Amino acid sequence: MVFVYFIDNLIDTAKDVALLNSIIDVLREVKAHRKKLWNTWRASFIHTYCSSPWVLISIVTAFIILVATIMVEGYPSPDGSSNPVRTPIG
């Protein structure tokens, strides 16, 4: 009975009903957003690893080093061999 009385006092006009419906729509959108696994992973990653600027800088640096290493290992040496170790000139 108290809930019915509360809702009756909360909603008096059609404008109140429209506002309540828009809030319900927003809540549905938030729920759909949270159900997507990618958004949950992203939020967890940001909360865990981006707590300070130093952590973010170290992650970006490690990623750049990893990409550079993969790129260097993928290119053949200047003499055309697939050996990444360079032979001394002379």
PyMOL Python script that loads the backbone (N, CA, C, O; Angstrom):
from pymol import cmd

cmd.read_pdbstr("""\
ATOM      1  N   MET A   1       0.820  -1.196   0.000  1.00  0.00           N
ATOM      2  CA  MET A   1       0.000   0.000   0.000  1.00  0.00           C
ATOM      3  C   MET A   1       0.863   1.259   0.000  1.00  0.00           C
ATOM      4  O   MET A   1       0.523   2.244  -0.655  1.00  0.00           O
ATOM      5  N   VAL A   2       1.964   1.232   0.723  1.00  0.00           N
ATOM      6  CA  VAL A   2       2.842   2.390   0.795  1.00  0.00           C
ATOM      7  C   VAL A   2       3.463   2.667  -0.574  1.00  0.00           C
ATOM      8  O   VAL A   2       3.616   3.824  -0.966  1.00  0.00           O
ATOM      9  N   PHE A   3       3.822   1.603  -1.304  1.00  0.00           N
ATOM     10  CA  PHE A   3       4.410   1.765  -2.631  1.00  0.00           C
ATOM     11  C   PHE A   3       3.430   2.440  -3.585  1.00  0.00           C
ATOM     12  O   PHE A   3       3.819   3.326  -4.345  1.00  0.00           O
ATOM     13  N   VAL A   4       2.176   2.036  -3.551  1.00  0.00           N
ATOM     14  CA  VAL A   4       1.152   2.633  -4.419  1.00  0.00           C
ATOM     15  C   VAL A   4       0.983   4.106  -4.076  1.00  0.00           C
ATOM     16  O   VAL A   4       0.862   4.938  -4.975  1.00  0.00           O
ATOM     17  N   TYR A   5       0.974   4.431  -2.821  1.00  0.00           N
ATOM     18  CA  TYR A   5       0.847   5.826  -2.395  1.00  0.00           C
ATOM     19  C   TYR A   5       2.057   6.635  -2.870  1.00  0.00           C
ATOM     20  O   TYR A   5       1.907   7.766  -3.332  1.00  0.00           O
ATOM     21  N   PHE A   6       3.259   6.051  -2.755  1.00  0.00           N
ATOM     22  CA  PHE A   6       4.481   6.728  -3.201  1.00  0.00           C
ATOM     23  C   PHE A   6       4.438   7.003  -4.701  1.00  0.00           C
ATOM     24  O   PHE A   6       4.742   8.115  -5.133  1.00  0.00           O
ATOM     25  N   ILE A   7       4.062   5.998  -5.500  1.00  0.00           N
ATOM     26  CA  ILE A   7       3.997   6.163  -6.949  1.00  0.00           C
ATOM     27  C   ILE A   7       2.913   7.168  -7.325  1.00  0.00           C
ATOM     28  O   ILE A   7       3.103   7.966  -8.244  1.00  0.00           O
ATOM     29  N   ASP A   8       1.793   7.139  -6.635  1.00  0.00           N
ATOM     30  CA  ASP A   8       0.720   8.080  -6.919  1.00  0.00           C
ATOM     31  C   ASP A   8       1.168   9.516  -6.689  1.00  0.00           C
ATOM     32  O   ASP A   8       0.796  10.408  -7.452  1.00  0.00           O
ATOM     33  N   ASN A   9       1.953   9.748  -5.660  1.00  0.00           N
ATOM     34  CA  ASN A   9       2.462  11.097  -5.403  1.00  0.00           C
ATOM     35  C   ASN A   9       3.612  11.467  -6.344  1.00  0.00           C
ATOM     36  O   ASN A   9       3.849  12.645  -6.611  1.00  0.00           O
ATOM     37  N   LEU A  10       4.308  10.472  -6.832  1.00  0.00           N
ATOM     38  CA  LEU A  10       5.441  10.714  -7.721  1.00  0.00           C
ATOM     39  C   LEU A  10       4.985  11.087  -9.129  1.00  0.00           C
ATOM     40  O   LEU A  10       5.584  11.950  -9.771  1.00  0.00           O
ATOM     41  N   ILE A  11       3.932  10.443  -9.603  1.00  0.00           N
ATOM     42  CA  ILE A  11       3.456  10.650 -10.965  1.00  0.00           C
ATOM     43  C   ILE A  11       2.106  11.354 -10.903  1.00  0.00           C
ATOM     44  O   ILE A  11       1.098  10.779 -10.492  1.00  0.00           O
ATOM     45  N   ASP A  12       2.120  12.633 -11.331  1.00  0.00           N
ATOM     46  CA  ASP A  12       0.880  13.412 -11.300  1.00  0.00           C
ATOM     47  C   ASP A  12       0.408  13.813 -12.690  1.00  0.00           C
ATOM     48  O   ASP A  12      -0.794  13.932 -12.927  1.00  0.00           O
ATOM     49  N   THR A  13       1.340  14.020 -13.606  1.00  0.00           N
ATOM     50  CA  THR A  13       0.951  14.526 -14.929  1.00  0.00           C
ATOM     51  C   THR A  13       1.482  13.599 -16.022  1.00  0.00           C
ATOM     52  O   THR A  13       2.244  12.669 -15.757  1.00  0.00           O
ATOM     53  N   ALA A  14       1.063  13.875 -17.250  1.00  0.00           N
ATOM     54  CA  ALA A  14       1.551  13.111 -18.399  1.00  0.00           C
ATOM     55  C   ALA A  14       3.047  13.359 -18.610  1.00  0.00           C
ATOM     56  O   ALA A  14       3.764  12.494 -19.112  1.00  0.00           O
ATOM     57  N   LYS A  15       3.501  14.535 -18.226  1.00  0.00           N
ATOM     58  CA  LYS A  15       4.924  14.852 -18.329  1.00  0.00           C
ATOM     59  C   LYS A  15       5.750  13.943 -17.410  1.00  0.00           C
ATOM     60  O   LYS A  15       6.846  13.510 -17.766  1.00  0.00           O
ATOM     61  N   ASP A  16       5.206  13.664 -16.228  1.00  0.00           N
ATOM     62  CA  ASP A  16       5.880  12.754 -15.303  1.00  0.00           C
ATOM     63  C   ASP A  16       5.965  11.339 -15.880  1.00  0.00           C
ATOM     64  O   ASP A  16       6.980  10.661 -15.724  1.00  0.00           O
ATOM     65  N   VAL A  17       4.905  10.903 -16.541  1.00  0.00           N
ATOM     66  CA  VAL A  17       4.893   9.573 -17.156  1.00  0.00           C
ATOM     67  C   VAL A  17       5.924   9.506 -18.276  1.00  0.00           C
ATOM     68  O   VAL A  17       6.641   8.514 -18.407  1.00  0.00           O
ATOM     69  N   ALA A  18       5.998  10.568 -19.090  1.00  0.00           N
ATOM     70  CA  ALA A  18       6.983  10.599 -20.184  1.00  0.00           C
ATOM     71  C   ALA A  18       8.400  10.563 -19.629  1.00  0.00           C
ATOM     72  O   ALA A  18       9.264   9.870 -20.168  1.00  0.00           O
ATOM     73  N   LEU A  19       8.639  11.303 -18.560  1.00  0.00           N
ATOM     74  CA  LEU A  19       9.962  11.297 -17.937  1.00  0.00           C
ATOM     75  C   LEU A  19      10.298   9.918 -17.381  1.00  0.00           C
ATOM     76  O   LEU A  19      11.427   9.450 -17.530  1.00  0.00           O
ATOM     77  N   LEU A  20       9.348   9.273 -16.753  1.00  0.00           N
ATOM     78  CA  LEU A  20       9.561   7.937 -16.211  1.00  0.00           C
ATOM     79  C   LEU A  20       9.857   6.943 -17.340  1.00  0.00           C
ATOM     80  O   LEU A  20      10.725   6.083 -17.198  1.00  0.00           O
ATOM     81  N   ASN A  21       9.135   7.061 -18.458  1.00  0.00           N
ATOM     82  CA  ASN A  21       9.390   6.180 -19.602  1.00  0.00           C
ATOM     83  C   ASN A  21      10.777   6.409 -20.183  1.00  0.00           C
ATOM     84  O   ASN A  21      11.438   5.454 -20.592  1.00  0.00           O
ATOM     85  N   SER A  22      11.226   7.649 -20.227  1.00  0.00           N
ATOM     86  CA  SER A  22      12.565   7.922 -20.759  1.00  0.00           C
ATOM     87  C   SER A  22      13.641   7.367 -19.830  1.00  0.00           C
ATOM     88  O   SER A  22      14.684   6.901 -20.288  1.00  0.00           O
ATOM     89  N   ILE A  23      13.387   7.418 -18.536  1.00  0.00           N
ATOM     90  CA  ILE A  23      14.335   6.839 -17.578  1.00  0.00           C
ATOM     91  C   ILE A  23      14.392   5.323 -17.753  1.00  0.00           C
ATOM     92  O   ILE A  23      15.468   4.728 -17.687  1.00  0.00           O
ATOM     93  N   ILE A  24      13.255   4.710 -17.972  1.00  0.00           N
ATOM     94  CA  ILE A  24      13.220   3.258 -18.191  1.00  0.00           C
ATOM     95  C   ILE A  24      13.987   2.900 -19.459  1.00  0.00           C
ATOM     96  O   ILE A  24      14.707   1.901 -19.491  1.00  0.00           O
ATOM     97  N   ASP A  25      13.834   3.722 -20.517  1.00  0.00           N
ATOM     98  CA  ASP A  25      14.579   3.479 -21.760  1.00  0.00           C
ATOM     99  C   ASP A  25      16.083   3.581 -21.538  1.00  0.00           C
ATOM    100  O   ASP A  25      16.847   2.775 -22.070  1.00  0.00           O
ATOM    101  N   VAL A  26      16.506   4.561 -20.759  1.00  0.00           N
ATOM    102  CA  VAL A  26      17.931   4.724 -20.464  1.00  0.00           C
ATOM    103  C   VAL A  26      18.450   3.516 -19.674  1.00  0.00           C
ATOM    104  O   VAL A  26      19.547   3.024 -19.937  1.00  0.00           O
ATOM    105  N   LEU A  27      17.675   3.052 -18.728  1.00  0.00           N
ATOM    106  CA  LEU A  27      18.080   1.887 -17.942  1.00  0.00           C
ATOM    107  C   LEU A  27      18.206   0.644 -18.828  1.00  0.00           C
ATOM    108  O   LEU A  27      19.105  -0.172 -18.623  1.00  0.00           O
ATOM    109  N   ARG A  28      17.317   0.497 -19.803  1.00  0.00           N
ATOM    110  CA  ARG A  28      17.426  -0.631 -20.741  1.00  0.00           C
ATOM    111  C   ARG A  28      18.706  -0.527 -21.574  1.00  0.00           C
ATOM    112  O   ARG A  28      19.391  -1.525 -21.799  1.00  0.00           O
ATOM    113  N   GLU A  29      19.021   0.682 -22.027  1.00  0.00           N
ATOM    114  CA  GLU A  29      20.247   0.875 -22.809  1.00  0.00           C
ATOM    115  C   GLU A  29      21.493   0.564 -21.978  1.00  0.00           C
ATOM    116  O   GLU A  29      22.438  -0.048 -22.476  1.00  0.00           O
ATOM    117  N   VAL A  30      21.492   0.981 -20.730  1.00  0.00           N
ATOM    118  CA  VAL A  30      22.627   0.700 -19.846  1.00  0.00           C
ATOM    119  C   VAL A  30      22.762  -0.803 -19.625  1.00  0.00           C
ATOM    120  O   VAL A  30      23.869  -1.340 -19.643  1.00  0.00           O
ATOM    121  N   LYS A  31      21.645  -1.475 -19.418  1.00  0.00           N
ATOM    122  CA  LYS A  31      21.675  -2.919 -19.214  1.00  0.00           C
ATOM    123  C   LYS A  31      22.189  -3.635 -20.463  1.00  0.00           C
ATOM    124  O   LYS A  31      22.972  -4.579 -20.352  1.00  0.00           O
ATOM    125  N   ALA A  32      21.760  -3.200 -21.646  1.00  0.00           N
ATOM    126  CA  ALA A  32      22.236  -3.803 -22.892  1.00  0.00           C
ATOM    127  C   ALA A  32      23.726  -3.538 -23.079  1.00  0.00           C
ATOM    128  O   ALA A  32      24.457  -4.405 -23.559  1.00  0.00           O
ATOM    129  N   HIS A  33      24.177  -2.349 -22.702  1.00  0.00           N
ATOM    130  CA  HIS A  33      25.595  -2.007 -22.808  1.00  0.00           C
ATOM    131  C   HIS A  33      26.439  -2.900 -21.902  1.00  0.00           C
ATOM    132  O   HIS A  33      27.508  -3.361 -22.301  1.00  0.00           O
ATOM    133  N   ARG A  34      25.963  -3.139 -20.698  1.00  0.00           N
ATOM    134  CA  ARG A  34      26.718  -3.959 -19.748  1.00  0.00           C
ATOM    135  C   ARG A  34      26.729  -5.433 -20.121  1.00  0.00           C
ATOM    136  O   ARG A  34      27.631  -6.165 -19.712  1.00  0.00           O
ATOM    137  N   LYS A  35      25.739  -5.884 -20.894  1.00  0.00           N
ATOM    138  CA  LYS A  35      25.689  -7.290 -21.299  1.00  0.00           C
ATOM    139  C   LYS A  35      26.743  -7.616 -22.352  1.00  0.00           C
ATOM    140  O   LYS A  35      27.116  -8.778 -22.509  1.00  0.00           O
ATOM    141  N   LYS A  36      27.225  -6.612 -23.070  1.00  0.00           N
ATOM    142  CA  LYS A  36      28.235  -6.855 -24.092  1.00  0.00           C
ATOM    143  C   LYS A  36      29.559  -7.170 -23.402  1.00  0.00           C
ATOM    144  O   LYS A  36      30.044  -6.401 -22.573  1.00  0.00           O
ATOM    145  N   LEU A  37      30.127  -8.307 -23.760  1.00  0.00           N
ATOM    146  CA  LEU A  37      31.338  -8.789 -23.102  1.00  0.00           C
ATOM    147  C   LEU A  37      32.517  -7.844 -23.302  1.00  0.00           C
ATOM    148  O   LEU A  37      33.318  -7.646 -22.388  1.00  0.00           O
ATOM    149  N   TRP A  38      32.627  -7.258 -24.498  1.00  0.00           N
ATOM    150  CA  TRP A  38      33.736  -6.351 -24.789  1.00  0.00           C
ATOM    151  C   TRP A  38      33.730  -5.165 -23.825  1.00  0.00           C
ATOM    152  O   TRP A  38      34.790  -4.752 -23.354  1.00  0.00           O
ATOM    153  N   ASN A  39      32.572  -4.621 -23.532  1.00  0.00           N
ATOM    154  CA  ASN A  39      32.493  -3.467 -22.633  1.00  0.00           C
ATOM    155  C   ASN A  39      32.916  -3.845 -21.214  1.00  0.00           C
ATOM    156  O   ASN A  39      33.541  -3.048 -20.514  1.00  0.00           O
ATOM    157  N   THR A  40      32.575  -5.057 -20.797  1.00  0.00           N
ATOM    158  CA  THR A  40      32.984  -5.518 -19.470  1.00  0.00           C
ATOM    159  C   THR A  40      34.496  -5.687 -19.412  1.00  0.00           C
ATOM    160  O   THR A  40      35.132  -5.275 -18.442  1.00  0.00           O
ATOM    161  N   TRP A  41      35.075  -6.293 -20.448  1.00  0.00           N
ATOM    162  CA  TRP A  41      36.529  -6.471 -20.488  1.00  0.00           C
ATOM    163  C   TRP A  41      37.242  -5.126 -20.505  1.00  0.00           C
ATOM    164  O   TRP A  41      38.230  -4.928 -19.797  1.00  0.00           O
ATOM    165  N   ARG A  42      36.741  -4.212 -21.311  1.00  0.00           N
ATOM    166  CA  ARG A  42      37.366  -2.888 -21.428  1.00  0.00           C
ATOM    167  C   ARG A  42      37.336  -2.163 -20.082  1.00  0.00           C
ATOM    168  O   ARG A  42      38.341  -1.588 -19.664  1.00  0.00           O
ATOM    169  N   ALA A  43      36.208  -2.189 -19.417  1.00  0.00           N
ATOM    170  CA  ALA A  43      36.088  -1.526 -18.119  1.00  0.00           C
ATOM    171  C   ALA A  43      37.025  -2.164 -17.093  1.00  0.00           C
ATOM    172  O   ALA A  43      37.649  -1.466 -16.294  1.00  0.00           O
ATOM    173  N   SER A  44      37.116  -3.480 -17.122  1.00  0.00           N
ATOM    174  CA  SER A  44      38.023  -4.171 -16.201  1.00  0.00           C
ATOM    175  C   SER A  44      39.478  -3.807 -16.491  1.00  0.00           C
ATOM    176  O   SER A  44      40.257  -3.569 -15.567  1.00  0.00           O
ATOM    177  N   PHE A  45      39.846  -3.763 -17.776  1.00  0.00           N
ATOM    178  CA  PHE A  45      41.211  -3.397 -18.159  1.00  0.00           C
ATOM    179  C   PHE A  45      41.547  -1.982 -17.696  1.00  0.00           C
ATOM    180  O   PHE A  45      42.605  -1.750 -17.112  1.00  0.00           O
ATOM    181  N   ILE A  46      40.653  -1.049 -17.957  1.00  0.00           N
ATOM    182  CA  ILE A  46      40.906   0.346 -17.571  1.00  0.00           C
ATOM    183  C   ILE A  46      41.008   0.476 -16.056  1.00  0.00           C
ATOM    184  O   ILE A  46      41.875   1.188 -15.549  1.00  0.00           O
ATOM    185  N   HIS A  47      40.133  -0.204 -15.336  1.00  0.00           N
ATOM    186  CA  HIS A  47      40.155  -0.121 -13.879  1.00  0.00           C
ATOM    187  C   HIS A  47      41.432  -0.730 -13.304  1.00  0.00           C
ATOM    188  O   HIS A  47      41.984  -0.220 -12.329  1.00  0.00           O
ATOM    189  N   THR A  48      41.899  -1.825 -13.913  1.00  0.00           N
ATOM    190  CA  THR A  48      43.060  -2.540 -13.382  1.00  0.00           C
ATOM    191  C   THR A  48      44.374  -1.906 -13.818  1.00  0.00           C
ATOM    192  O   THR A  48      45.260  -1.689 -12.991  1.00  0.00           O
ATOM    193  N   TYR A  49      44.511  -1.608 -15.106  1.00  0.00           N
ATOM    194  CA  TYR A  49      45.813  -1.242 -15.657  1.00  0.00           C
ATOM    195  C   TYR A  49      46.000   0.246 -15.928  1.00  0.00           C
ATOM    196  O   TYR A  49      47.122   0.670 -16.204  1.00  0.00           O
ATOM    197  N   CYS A  50      44.981   1.025 -15.861  1.00  0.00           N
ATOM    198  CA  CYS A  50      45.123   2.451 -16.152  1.00  0.00           C
ATOM    199  C   CYS A  50      44.866   3.301 -14.922  1.00  0.00           C
ATOM    200  O   CYS A  50      44.324   4.402 -15.015  1.00  0.00           O
ATOM    201  N   SER A  51      45.254   2.784 -13.780  1.00  0.00           N
ATOM    202  CA  SER A  51      45.012   3.501 -12.539  1.00  0.00           C
ATOM    203  C   SER A  51      45.934   4.701 -12.382  1.00  0.00           C
ATOM    204  O   SER A  51      45.596   5.656 -11.683  1.00  0.00           O
ATOM    205  N   SER A  52      47.104   4.661 -13.030  1.00  0.00           N
ATOM    206  CA  SER A  52      48.008   5.807 -12.992  1.00  0.00           C
ATOM    207  C   SER A  52      48.601   5.998 -14.381  1.00  0.00           C
ATOM    208  O   SER A  52      48.614   5.061 -15.180  1.00  0.00           O
ATOM    209  N   PRO A  53      49.087   7.187 -14.676  1.00  0.00           N
ATOM    210  CA  PRO A  53      49.656   7.426 -15.999  1.00  0.00           C
ATOM    211  C   PRO A  53      50.902   6.577 -16.261  1.00  0.00           C
ATOM    212  O   PRO A  53      51.186   6.244 -17.411  1.00  0.00           O
ATOM    213  N   TRP A  54      51.640   6.226 -15.220  1.00  0.00           N
ATOM    214  CA  TRP A  54      52.862   5.441 -15.415  1.00  0.00           C
ATOM    215  C   TRP A  54      52.549   4.031 -15.901  1.00  0.00           C
ATOM    216  O   TRP A  54      53.280   3.477 -16.723  1.00  0.00           O
ATOM    217  N   VAL A  55      51.481   3.459 -15.402  1.00  0.00           N
ATOM    218  CA  VAL A  55      51.092   2.125 -15.851  1.00  0.00           C
ATOM    219  C   VAL A  55      50.710   2.171 -17.325  1.00  0.00           C
ATOM    220  O   VAL A  55      51.114   1.304 -18.100  1.00  0.00           O
ATOM    221  N   LEU A  56      49.944   3.163 -17.710  1.00  0.00           N
ATOM    222  CA  LEU A  56      49.534   3.302 -19.111  1.00  0.00           C
ATOM    223  C   LEU A  56      50.739   3.527 -20.015  1.00  0.00           C
ATOM    224  O   LEU A  56      50.814   2.947 -21.098  1.00  0.00           O
ATOM    225  N   ILE A  57      51.678   4.359 -19.587  1.00  0.00           N
ATOM    226  CA  ILE A  57      52.887   4.617 -20.382  1.00  0.00           C
ATOM    227  C   ILE A  57      53.700   3.339 -20.546  1.00  0.00           C
ATOM    228  O   ILE A  57      54.217   3.076 -21.632  1.00  0.00           O
ATOM    229  N   SER A  58      53.822   2.545 -19.493  1.00  0.00           N
ATOM    230  CA  SER A  58      54.598   1.310 -19.601  1.00  0.00           C
ATOM    231  C   SER A  58      53.917   0.295 -20.513  1.00  0.00           C
ATOM    232  O   SER A  58      54.600  -0.434 -21.233  1.00  0.00           O
ATOM    233  N   ILE A  59      52.595   0.231 -20.498  1.00  0.00           N
ATOM    234  CA  ILE A  59      51.876  -0.687 -21.391  1.00  0.00           C
ATOM    235  C   ILE A  59      52.058  -0.265 -22.847  1.00  0.00           C
ATOM    236  O   ILE A  59      52.311  -1.109 -23.707  1.00  0.00           O
ATOM    237  N   VAL A  60      51.933   1.014 -23.127  1.00  0.00           N
ATOM    238  CA  VAL A  60      52.115   1.505 -24.493  1.00  0.00           C
ATOM    239  C   VAL A  60      53.546   1.255 -24.957  1.00  0.00           C
ATOM    240  O   VAL A  60      53.765   0.838 -26.095  1.00  0.00           O
ATOM    241  N   THR A  61      54.510   1.504 -24.095  1.00  0.00           N
ATOM    242  CA  THR A  61      55.914   1.265 -24.444  1.00  0.00           C
ATOM    243  C   THR A  61      56.170  -0.220 -24.724  1.00  0.00           C
ATOM    244  O   THR A  61      56.839  -0.560 -25.700  1.00  0.00           O
ATOM    245  N   ALA A  62      55.653  -1.082 -23.895  1.00  0.00           N
ATOM    246  CA  ALA A  62      55.831  -2.523 -24.110  1.00  0.00           C
ATOM    247  C   ALA A  62      55.199  -2.959 -25.425  1.00  0.00           C
ATOM    248  O   ALA A  62      55.763  -3.792 -26.135  1.00  0.00           O
ATOM    249  N   PHE A  63      54.044  -2.411 -25.757  1.00  0.00           N
ATOM    250  CA  PHE A  63      53.382  -2.747 -27.023  1.00  0.00           C
ATOM    251  C   PHE A  63      54.215  -2.273 -28.210  1.00  0.00           C
ATOM    252  O   PHE A  63      54.347  -2.997 -29.197  1.00  0.00           O
ATOM    253  N   ILE A  64      54.777  -1.069 -28.128  1.00  0.00           N
ATOM    254  CA  ILE A  64      55.623  -0.549 -29.215  1.00  0.00           C
ATOM    255  C   ILE A  64      56.860  -1.419 -29.389  1.00  0.00           C
ATOM    256  O   ILE A  64      57.244  -1.731 -30.516  1.00  0.00           O
ATOM    257  N   ILE A  65      57.486  -1.811 -28.288  1.00  0.00           N
ATOM    258  CA  ILE A  65      58.670  -2.678 -28.371  1.00  0.00           C
ATOM    259  C   ILE A  65      58.306  -4.028 -28.973  1.00  0.00           C
ATOM    260  O   ILE A  65      59.061  -4.564 -29.783  1.00  0.00           O
ATOM    261  N   LEU A  66      57.172  -4.580 -28.592  1.00  0.00           N
ATOM    262  CA  LEU A  66      56.734  -5.855 -29.151  1.00  0.00           C
ATOM    263  C   LEU A  66      56.510  -5.760 -30.660  1.00  0.00           C
ATOM    264  O   LEU A  66      56.952  -6.632 -31.409  1.00  0.00           O
ATOM    265  N   VAL A  67      55.832  -4.716 -31.105  1.00  0.00           N
ATOM    266  CA  VAL A  67      55.588  -4.524 -32.537  1.00  0.00           C
ATOM    267  C   VAL A  67      56.904  -4.318 -33.276  1.00  0.00           C
ATOM    268  O   VAL A  67      57.096  -4.882 -34.354  1.00  0.00           O
ATOM    269  N   ALA A  68      57.804  -3.530 -32.726  1.00  0.00           N
ATOM    270  CA  ALA A  68      59.101  -3.301 -33.370  1.00  0.00           C
ATOM    271  C   ALA A  68      59.896  -4.603 -33.475  1.00  0.00           C
ATOM    272  O   ALA A  68      60.536  -4.856 -34.496  1.00  0.00           O
ATOM    273  N   THR A  69      59.860  -5.417 -32.444  1.00  0.00           N
ATOM    274  CA  THR A  69      60.566  -6.698 -32.472  1.00  0.00           C
ATOM    275  C   THR A  69      59.993  -7.615 -33.543  1.00  0.00           C
ATOM    276  O   THR A  69      60.747  -8.252 -34.279  1.00  0.00           O
ATOM    277  N   ILE A  70      58.694  -7.688 -33.638  1.00  0.00           N
ATOM    278  CA  ILE A  70      58.059  -8.515 -34.663  1.00  0.00           C
ATOM    279  C   ILE A  70      58.406  -8.013 -36.057  1.00  0.00           C
ATOM    280  O   ILE A  70      58.658  -8.806 -36.964  1.00  0.00           O
ATOM    281  N   MET A  71      58.420  -6.696 -36.227  1.00  0.00           N
ATOM    282  CA  MET A  71      58.755  -6.132 -37.542  1.00  0.00           C
ATOM    283  C   MET A  71      60.203  -6.435 -37.920  1.00  0.00           C
ATOM    284  O   MET A  71      60.475  -6.786 -39.068  1.00  0.00           O
ATOM    285  N   VAL A  72      61.131  -6.305 -36.981  1.00  0.00           N
ATOM    286  CA  VAL A  72      62.543  -6.555 -37.269  1.00  0.00           C
ATOM    287  C   VAL A  72      62.768  -8.028 -37.583  1.00  0.00           C
ATOM    288  O   VAL A  72      63.523  -8.353 -38.499  1.00  0.00           O
ATOM    289  N   GLU A  73      62.136  -8.906 -36.852  1.00  0.00           N
ATOM    290  CA  GLU A  73      62.311 -10.335 -37.081  1.00  0.00           C
ATOM    291  C   GLU A  73      61.683 -10.768 -38.404  1.00  0.00           C
ATOM    292  O   GLU A  73      62.090 -11.777 -38.979  1.00  0.00           O
ATOM    293  N   GLY A  74      60.722 -10.036 -38.878  1.00  0.00           N
ATOM    294  CA  GLY A  74      60.039 -10.418 -40.101  1.00  0.00           C
ATOM    295  C   GLY A  74      60.757 -10.012 -41.363  1.00  0.00           C
ATOM    296  O   GLY A  74      60.523 -10.609 -42.414  1.00  0.00           O
ATOM    297  N   TYR A  75      61.620  -9.021 -41.302  1.00  0.00           N
ATOM    298  CA  TYR A  75      62.322  -8.544 -42.488  1.00  0.00           C
ATOM    299  C   TYR A  75      63.616  -9.335 -42.702  1.00  0.00           C
ATOM    300  O   TYR A  75      64.300  -9.669 -41.734  1.00  0.00           O
ATOM    301  N   PRO A  76      63.956  -9.634 -43.951  1.00  0.00           N
ATOM    302  CA  PRO A  76      65.224 -10.330 -44.205  1.00  0.00           C
ATOM    303  C   PRO A  76      66.399  -9.376 -44.018  1.00  0.00           C
ATOM    304  O   PRO A  76      66.241  -8.155 -44.058  1.00  0.00           O
ATOM    305  N   SER A  77      67.579  -9.957 -43.812  1.00  0.00           N
ATOM    306  CA  SER A  77      68.775  -9.138 -43.646  1.00  0.00           C
ATOM    307  C   SER A  77      69.182  -8.551 -44.995  1.00  0.00           C
ATOM    308  O   SER A  77      68.700  -9.021 -46.026  1.00  0.00           O
ATOM    309  N   PRO A  78      70.050  -7.544 -45.024  1.00  0.00           N
ATOM    310  CA  PRO A  78      70.416  -6.865 -46.274  1.00  0.00           C
ATOM    311  C   PRO A  78      71.060  -7.778 -47.319  1.00  0.00           C
ATOM    312  O   PRO A  78      70.970  -7.487 -48.512  1.00  0.00           O
ATOM    313  N   ASP A  79      71.706  -8.871 -46.906  1.00  0.00           N
ATOM    314  CA  ASP A  79      72.335  -9.749 -47.896  1.00  0.00           C
ATOM    315  C   ASP A  79      71.345 -10.745 -48.501  1.00  0.00           C
ATOM    316  O   ASP A  79      71.728 -11.574 -49.328  1.00  0.00           O
ATOM    317  N   GLY A  80      70.093 -10.670 -48.100  1.00  0.00           N
ATOM    318  CA  GLY A  80      69.060 -11.507 -48.690  1.00  0.00           C
ATOM    319  C   GLY A  80      68.802 -12.807 -47.964  1.00  0.00           C
ATOM    320  O   GLY A  80      67.864 -13.527 -48.304  1.00  0.00           O
ATOM    321  N   SER A  81      69.610 -13.122 -46.977  1.00  0.00           N
ATOM    322  CA  SER A  81      69.393 -14.374 -46.242  1.00  0.00           C
ATOM    323  C   SER A  81      68.281 -14.158 -45.222  1.00  0.00           C
ATOM    324  O   SER A  81      67.917 -13.027 -44.897  1.00  0.00           O
ATOM    325  N   SER A  82      67.758 -15.262 -44.733  1.00  0.00           N
ATOM    326  CA  SER A  82      66.702 -15.168 -43.739  1.00  0.00           C
ATOM    327  C   SER A  82      67.271 -15.138 -42.324  1.00  0.00           C
ATOM    328  O   SER A  82      66.519 -15.053 -41.354  1.00  0.00           O
ATOM    329  N   ASN A  83      68.596 -15.208 -42.204  1.00  0.00           N
ATOM    330  CA  ASN A  83      69.244 -15.178 -40.898  1.00  0.00           C
ATOM    331  C   ASN A  83      69.218 -13.748 -40.374  1.00  0.00           C
ATOM    332  O   ASN A  83      69.762 -12.856 -41.025  1.00  0.00           O
ATOM    333  N   PRO A  84      68.602 -13.501 -39.215  1.00  0.00           N
ATOM    334  CA  PRO A  84      68.541 -12.126 -38.710  1.00  0.00           C
ATOM    335  C   PRO A  84      69.875 -11.638 -38.171  1.00  0.00           C
ATOM    336  O   PRO A  84      70.036 -10.435 -37.961  1.00  0.00           O
ATOM    337  N   VAL A  85      70.837 -12.525 -37.938  1.00  0.00           N
ATOM    338  CA  VAL A  85      72.139 -12.110 -37.431  1.00  0.00           C
ATOM    339  C   VAL A  85      72.970 -11.627 -38.603  1.00  0.00           C
ATOM    340  O   VAL A  85      73.111 -12.334 -39.600  1.00  0.00           O
ATOM    341  N   ARG A  86      73.512 -10.448 -38.494  1.00  0.00           N
ATOM    342  CA  ARG A  86      74.289  -9.886 -39.596  1.00  0.00           C
ATOM    343  C   ARG A  86      75.715 -10.415 -39.559  1.00  0.00           C
ATOM    344  O   ARG A  86      76.303 -10.578 -38.491  1.00  0.00           O
ATOM    345  N   THR A  87      76.253 -10.675 -40.723  1.00  0.00           N
ATOM    346  CA  THR A  87      77.635 -11.130 -40.816  1.00  0.00           C
ATOM    347  C   THR A  87      78.563  -9.933 -40.893  1.00  0.00           C
ATOM    348  O   THR A  87      78.225  -8.925 -41.513  1.00  0.00           O
ATOM    349  N   PRO A  88      79.731 -10.033 -40.268  1.00  0.00           N
ATOM    350  CA  PRO A  88      80.660  -8.886 -40.297  1.00  0.00           C
ATOM    351  C   PRO A  88      81.176  -8.629 -41.715  1.00  0.00           C
ATOM    352  O   PRO A  88      81.375  -9.554 -42.503  1.00  0.00           O
ATOM    353  N   ILE A  89      81.383  -7.367 -42.009  1.00  0.00           N
ATOM    354  CA  ILE A  89      81.891  -6.973 -43.318  1.00  0.00           C
ATOM    355  C   ILE A  89      83.418  -7.083 -43.277  1.00  0.00           C
ATOM    356  O   ILE A  89      84.052  -6.650 -42.315  1.00  0.00           O
ATOM    357  N   GLY A  90      83.999  -7.664 -44.326  1.00  0.00           N
ATOM    358  CA  GLY A  90      85.456  -7.682 -44.376  1.00  0.00           C
ATOM    359  C   GLY A  90      86.064  -8.971 -44.577  1.00  0.00           C
ATOM    360  O   GLY A  90      87.289  -9.074 -44.631  1.00  0.00           O
TER     361      GLY A  90
END
""", "prot")
cmd.dss("prot")
cmd.show_as("cartoon", "prot")
cmd.util.cbc("prot")
cmd.orient("prot")
